[in-house]
Amino acid sequence: MDNKKSECIGLATFEVCGETIQFGLTKDDFDMFRLRKKKLQDSIKSMTDSLKHFSEERVKLESQFAVIHQPEANSPVKD
């Protein structure tokens, strides 16, 4: 049987259905939170990069569309 001792190094306090509950947190818990934070930050960065790319492509396409539908400036005037 593994007798590893997990020392409580912090507390998490939650309110559930009007009742305050506290949980002891270990170093492993904090390491897990750090890892989740990093993954979340990476995900947000990836989404931000994708949105930036999408926005740039949209501007290019709108510009091309405007040129295609622009009336010709040098077309002869008919009487």
Phi and psi in radians as a Rosetta constraint file:
Dihedral C 1 N 2 CA 2 C 2 CIRCULARHARMONIC -1.445 0.35
Dihedral N 2 CA 2 C 2 N 3 CIRCULARHARMONIC 2.121 0.35
Dihedral C 2 N 3 CA 3 C 3 CIRCULARHARMONIC -1.870 0.35
Dihedral N 3 CA 3 C 3 N 4 CIRCULARHARMONIC 0.629 0.35
Dihedral C 3 N 4 CA 4 C 4 CIRCULARHARMONIC -1.084 0.35
Dihedral N 4 CA 4 C 4 N 5 CIRCULARHARMONIC 2.369 0.35
Dihedral C 4 N 5 CA 5 C 5 CIRCULARHARMONIC -1.713 0.35
Dihedral N 5 CA 5 C 5 N 6 CIRCULARHARMONIC 2.213 0.35
Dihedral C 5 N 6 CA 6 C 6 CIRCULARHARMONIC -1.829 0.35
Dihedral N 6 CA 6 C 6 N 7 CIRCULARHARMONIC 1.958 0.35
Dihedral C 6 N 7 CA 7 C 7 CIRCULARHARMONIC -1.500 0.35
Dihedral N 7 CA 7 C 7 N 8 CIRCULARHARMONIC 2.404 0.35
Dihedral C 7 N 8 CA 8 C 8 CIRCULARHARMONIC -1.326 0.35
Dihedral N 8 CA 8 C 8 N 9 CIRCULARHARMONIC 2.149 0.35
Dihedral C 8 N 9 CA 9 C 9 CIRCULARHARMONIC -2.051 0.35
Dihedral N 9 CA 9 C 9 N 10 CIRCULARHARMONIC 0.064 0.35
Dihedral C 9 N 10 CA 10 C 10 CIRCULARHARMONIC -2.978 0.35
Dihedral N 10 CA 10 C 10 N 11 CIRCULARHARMONIC 2.965 0.35
Dihedral C 10 N 11 CA 11 C 11 CIRCULARHARMONIC -2.199 0.35
Dihedral N 11 CA 11 C 11 N 12 CIRCULARHARMONIC 2.491 0.35
Dihedral C 11 N 12 CA 12 C 12 CIRCULARHARMONIC -2.001 0.35
Dihedral N 12 CA 12 C 12 N 13 CIRCULARHARMONIC 2.267 0.35
Dihedral C 12 N 13 CA 13 C 13 CIRCULARHARMONIC -2.017 0.35
Dihedral N 13 CA 13 C 13 N 14 CIRCULARHARMONIC 2.230 0.35
Dihedral C 13 N 14 CA 14 C 14 CIRCULARHARMONIC -2.234 0.35
Dihedral N 14 CA 14 C 14 N 15 CIRCULARHARMONIC 2.644 0.35
Dihedral C 14 N 15 CA 15 C 15 CIRCULARHARMONIC -1.953 0.35
Dihedral N 15 CA 15 C 15 N 16 CIRCULARHARMONIC 2.067 0.35
Dihedral C 15 N 16 CA 16 C 16 CIRCULARHARMONIC -2.145 0.35
Dihedral N 16 CA 16 C 16 N 17 CIRCULARHARMONIC 2.039 0.35
Dihedral C 16 N 17 CA 17 C 17 CIRCULARHARMONIC 0.919 0.35
Dihedral N 17 CA 17 C 17 N 18 CIRCULARHARMONIC 0.731 0.35
Dihedral C 17 N 18 CA 18 C 18 CIRCULARHARMONIC 1.420 0.35
Dihedral N 18 CA 18 C 18 N 19 CIRCULARHARMONIC -0.059 0.35
Dihedral C 18 N 19 CA 19 C 19 CIRCULARHARMONIC -1.851 0.35
Dihedral N 19 CA 19 C 19 N 20 CIRCULARHARMONIC 2.295 0.35
Dihedral C 19 N 20 CA 20 C 20 CIRCULARHARMONIC -1.500 0.35
Dihedral N 20 CA 20 C 20 N 21 CIRCULARHARMONIC 2.193 0.35
Dihedral C 20 N 21 CA 21 C 21 CIRCULARHARMONIC -2.158 0.35
Dihedral N 21 CA 21 C 21 N 22 CIRCULARHARMONIC 2.385 0.35
Dihedral C 21 N 22 CA 22 C 22 CIRCULARHARMONIC -2.027 0.35
Dihedral N 22 CA 22 C 22 N 23 CIRCULARHARMONIC 2.463 0.35
Dihedral C 22 N 23 CA 23 C 23 CIRCULARHARMONIC -2.144 0.35
Dihedral N 23 CA 23 C 23 N 24 CIRCULARHARMONIC 2.421 0.35
Dihedral C 23 N 24 CA 24 C 24 CIRCULARHARMONIC -1.389 0.35
Dihedral N 24 CA 24 C 24 N 25 CIRCULARHARMONIC 2.417 0.35
Dihedral C 24 N 25 CA 25 C 25 CIRCULARHARMONIC -1.982 0.35
Dihedral N 25 CA 25 C 25 N 26 CIRCULARHARMONIC 2.409 0.35
Dihedral C 25 N 26 CA 26 C 26 CIRCULARHARMONIC -1.799 0.35
Dihedral N 26 CA 26 C 26 N 27 CIRCULARHARMONIC 3.048 0.35
Dihedral C 26 N 27 CA 27 C 27 CIRCULARHARMONIC -1.026 0.35
Dihedral N 27 CA 27 C 27 N 28 CIRCULARHARMONIC -0.691 0.35
Dihedral C 27 N 28 CA 28 C 28 CIRCULARHARMONIC -1.068 0.35
Dihedral N 28 CA 28 C 28 N 29 CIRCULARHARMONIC -0.675 0.35
Dihedral C 28 N 29 CA 29 C 29 CIRCULARHARMONIC -1.078 0.35
Dihedral N 29 CA 29 C 29 N 30 CIRCULARHARMONIC -0.811 0.35
Dihedral C 29 N 30 CA 30 C 30 CIRCULARHARMONIC -1.123 0.35
Dihedral N 30 CA 30 C 30 N 31 CIRCULARHARMONIC -0.666 0.35
Dihedral C 30 N 31 CA 31 C 31 CIRCULARHARMONIC -1.087 0.35
Dihedral N 31 CA 31 C 31 N 32 CIRCULARHARMONIC -0.709 0.35
Dihedral C 31 N 32 CA 32 C 32 CIRCULARHARMONIC -1.104 0.35
Dihedral N 32 CA 32 C 32 N 33 CIRCULARHARMONIC -0.736 0.35
Dihedral C 32 N 33 CA 33 C 33 CIRCULARHARMONIC -1.108 0.35
Dihedral N 33 CA 33 C 33 N 34 CIRCULARHARMONIC -0.703 0.35
Dihedral C 33 N 34 CA 34 C 34 CIRCULARHARMONIC -1.090 0.35
Dihedral N 34 CA 34 C 34 N 35 CIRCULARHARMONIC -0.750 0.35
Dihedral C 34 N 35 CA 35 C 35 CIRCULARHARMONIC -1.114 0.35
Dihedral N 35 CA 35 C 35 N 36 CIRCULARHARMONIC -0.765 0.35
Dihedral C 35 N 36 CA 36 C 36 CIRCULARHARMONIC -1.105 0.35
Dihedral N 36 CA 36 C 36 N 37 CIRCULARHARMONIC -0.701 0.35
Dihedral C 36 N 37 CA 37 C 37 CIRCULARHARMONIC -1.062 0.35
Dihedral N 37 CA 37 C 37 N 38 CIRCULARHARMONIC -0.786 0.35
Dihedral C 37 N 38 CA 38 C 38 CIRCULARHARMONIC -1.086 0.35
Dihedral N 38 CA 38 C 38 N 39 CIRCULARHARMONIC -0.781 0.35
Dihedral C 38 N 39 CA 39 C 39 CIRCULARHARMONIC -1.101 0.35
Dihedral N 39 CA 39 C 39 N 40 CIRCULARHARMONIC -0.708 0.35
Dihedral C 39 N 40 CA 40 C 40 CIRCULARHARMONIC -1.134 0.35
Dihedral N 40 CA 40 C 40 N 41 CIRCULARHARMONIC -0.756 0.35
Dihedral C 40 N 41 CA 41 C 41 CIRCULARHARMONIC -1.082 0.35
Dihedral N 41 CA 41 C 41 N 42 CIRCULARHARMONIC -0.725 0.35
Dihedral C 41 N 42 CA 42 C 42 CIRCULARHARMONIC -1.099 0.35
Dihedral N 42 CA 42 C 42 N 43 CIRCULARHARMONIC -0.718 0.35
Dihedral C 42 N 43 CA 43 C 43 CIRCULARHARMONIC -1.123 0.35
Dihedral N 43 CA 43 C 43 N 44 CIRCULARHARMONIC -0.763 0.35
Dihedral C 43 N 44 CA 44 C 44 CIRCULARHARMONIC -1.107 0.35
Dihedral N 44 CA 44 C 44 N 45 CIRCULARHARMONIC -0.734 0.35
Dihedral C 44 N 45 CA 45 C 45 CIRCULARHARMONIC -1.086 0.35
Dihedral N 45 CA 45 C 45 N 46 CIRCULARHARMONIC -0.755 0.35
Dihedral C 45 N 46 CA 46 C 46 CIRCULARHARMONIC -1.083 0.35
Dihedral N 46 CA 46 C 46 N 47 CIRCULARHARMONIC -0.768 0.35
Dihedral C 46 N 47 CA 47 C 47 CIRCULARHARMONIC -1.134 0.35
Dihedral N 47 CA 47 C 47 N 48 CIRCULARHARMONIC -0.708 0.35
Dihedral C 47 N 48 CA 48 C 48 CIRCULARHARMONIC -1.091 0.35
Dihedral N 48 CA 48 C 48 N 49 CIRCULARHARMONIC -0.766 0.35
Dihedral C 48 N 49 CA 49 C 49 CIRCULARHARMONIC -1.089 0.35
Dihedral N 49 CA 49 C 49 N 50 CIRCULARHARMONIC -0.719 0.35
Dihedral C 49 N 50 CA 50 C 50 CIRCULARHARMONIC -1.124 0.35
Dihedral N 50 CA 50 C 50 N 51 CIRCULARHARMONIC -0.757 0.35
Dihedral C 50 N 51 CA 51 C 51 CIRCULARHARMONIC -1.134 0.35
Dihedral N 51 CA 51 C 51 N 52 CIRCULARHARMONIC -0.669 0.35
Dihedral C 51 N 52 CA 52 C 52 CIRCULARHARMONIC -1.100 0.35
Dihedral N 52 CA 52 C 52 N 53 CIRCULARHARMONIC -0.796 0.35
Dihedral C 52 N 53 CA 53 C 53 CIRCULARHARMONIC -1.081 0.35
Dihedral N 53 CA 53 C 53 N 54 CIRCULARHARMONIC -0.780 0.35
Dihedral C 53 N 54 CA 54 C 54 CIRCULARHARMONIC -1.033 0.35
Dihedral N 54 CA 54 C 54 N 55 CIRCULARHARMONIC -0.773 0.35
Dihedral C 54 N 55 CA 55 C 55 CIRCULARHARMONIC -1.093 0.35
Dihedral N 55 CA 55 C 55 N 56 CIRCULARHARMONIC -0.754 0.35
Dihedral C 55 N 56 CA 56 C 56 CIRCULARHARMONIC -1.105 0.35
Dihedral N 56 CA 56 C 56 N 57 CIRCULARHARMONIC -0.741 0.35
Dihedral C 56 N 57 CA 57 C 57 CIRCULARHARMONIC -1.136 0.35
Dihedral N 57 CA 57 C 57 N 58 CIRCULARHARMONIC -0.677 0.35
Dihedral C 57 N 58 CA 58 C 58 CIRCULARHARMONIC -1.085 0.35
Dihedral N 58 CA 58 C 58 N 59 CIRCULARHARMONIC -0.771 0.35
Dihedral C 58 N 59 CA 59 C 59 CIRCULARHARMONIC -1.072 0.35
Dihedral N 59 CA 59 C 59 N 60 CIRCULARHARMONIC -0.741 0.35
Dihedral C 59 N 60 CA 60 C 60 CIRCULARHARMONIC -1.069 0.35
Dihedral N 60 CA 60 C 60 N 61 CIRCULARHARMONIC -0.812 0.35
Dihedral C 60 N 61 CA 61 C 61 CIRCULARHARMONIC -1.160 0.35
Dihedral N 61 CA 61 C 61 N 62 CIRCULARHARMONIC -0.700 0.35
Dihedral C 61 N 62 CA 62 C 62 CIRCULARHARMONIC -1.117 0.35
Dihedral N 62 CA 62 C 62 N 63 CIRCULARHARMONIC -0.647 0.35
Dihedral C 62 N 63 CA 63 C 63 CIRCULARHARMONIC -1.147 0.35
Dihedral N 63 CA 63 C 63 N 64 CIRCULARHARMONIC -0.785 0.35
Dihedral C 63 N 64 CA 64 C 64 CIRCULARHARMONIC -1.110 0.35
Dihedral N 64 CA 64 C 64 N 65 CIRCULARHARMONIC -0.713 0.35
Dihedral C 64 N 65 CA 65 C 65 CIRCULARHARMONIC -1.093 0.35
Dihedral N 65 CA 65 C 65 N 66 CIRCULARHARMONIC -0.726 0.35
Dihedral C 65 N 66 CA 66 C 66 CIRCULARHARMONIC -1.108 0.35
Dihedral N 66 CA 66 C 66 N 67 CIRCULARHARMONIC -0.687 0.35
Dihedral C 66 N 67 CA 67 C 67 CIRCULARHARMONIC -1.162 0.35
Dihedral N 67 CA 67 C 67 N 68 CIRCULARHARMONIC -0.717 0.35
Dihedral C 67 N 68 CA 68 C 68 CIRCULARHARMONIC -1.124 0.35
Dihedral N 68 CA 68 C 68 N 69 CIRCULARHARMONIC -0.680 0.35
Dihedral C 68 N 69 CA 69 C 69 CIRCULARHARMONIC -1.694 0.35
Dihedral N 69 CA 69 C 69 N 70 CIRCULARHARMONIC 0.195 0.35
Dihedral C 69 N 70 CA 70 C 70 CIRCULARHARMONIC -1.421 0.35
Dihedral N 70 CA 70 C 70 N 71 CIRCULARHARMONIC 2.307 0.35
Dihedral C 70 N 71 CA 71 C 71 CIRCULARHARMONIC -1.114 0.35
Dihedral N 71 CA 71 C 71 N 72 CIRCULARHARMONIC 2.521 0.35
Dihedral C 71 N 72 CA 72 C 72 CIRCULARHARMONIC -1.184 0.35
Dihedral N 72 CA 72 C 72 N 73 CIRCULARHARMONIC 2.214 0.35
Dihedral C 72 N 73 CA 73 C 73 CIRCULARHARMONIC -1.292 0.35
Dihedral N 73 CA 73 C 73 N 74 CIRCULARHARMONIC -0.491 0.35
Dihedral C 73 N 74 CA 74 C 74 CIRCULARHARMONIC -1.763 0.35
Dihedral N 74 CA 74 C 74 N 75 CIRCULARHARMONIC 0.282 0.35
Dihedral C 74 N 75 CA 75 C 75 CIRCULARHARMONIC -1.287 0.35
Dihedral N 75 CA 75 C 75 N 76 CIRCULARHARMONIC 2.476 0.35
Dihedral C 75 N 76 CA 76 C 76 CIRCULARHARMONIC -1.147 0.35
Dihedral N 76 CA 76 C 76 N 77 CIRCULARHARMONIC 2.521 0.35
Dihedral C 76 N 77 CA 77 C 77 CIRCULARHARMONIC -1.522 0.35
Dihedral N 77 CA 77 C 77 N 78 CIRCULARHARMONIC 2.217 0.35
Dihedral C 77 N 78 CA 78 C 78 CIRCULARHARMONIC -1.722 0.35
Dihedral N 78 CA 78 C 78 N 79 CIRCULARHARMONIC 2.390 0.35
